[in-house]
């Protein structure tokens, strides 16, 4: 659950697709200026707000139907050196729990969700993450403050931790971006490849 809405100065798990994407774009530059605190552009929409509102009700329905206990994520977890701040929807003893809402159910976990859950598992040292996707209807969006969760519209995906992705692809980029953030400089692909790419942490 995201309590602190400010996206400056820290990288979140949901930023992973941008971190792993193309840095030579206007989208990346705008995102970077938010991280520097130059402006606080909101990436939120009504559908995203509805998704946030339904996270806990969805978790409670999963608990009832599956007879399990999920600890709600009440605060973020930090890695100060890497400027990493990770929020959790839910946690279980052996795994993370991520809740996603969607207008149309997917059969395969989208890459950006997979990348996000990898970072969540990395920070909490878990080997599994259950991603629960909930297919929304117009009524759900219209009554987000008074939700009635339909368990039949929930689909679970079990995601395994990929250490190679974290150690060889994600962490070198994150280390470089954290350095740029501290120095308040714009990241350069050539600088990264020369000084950070494939170097151990």
Helices and strands as residue ranges (DSSP letters): G 13-15, H 16-19, H 26-36, H 46-66, E 71-72, E 77-79, E 84-86, E 90-92, E 95-102, H 111-124, E 128-135, H 138-142, G 144-146, G 151-153, E 154-160, H 163-164, I 165-170, H 171-183, H 189-195
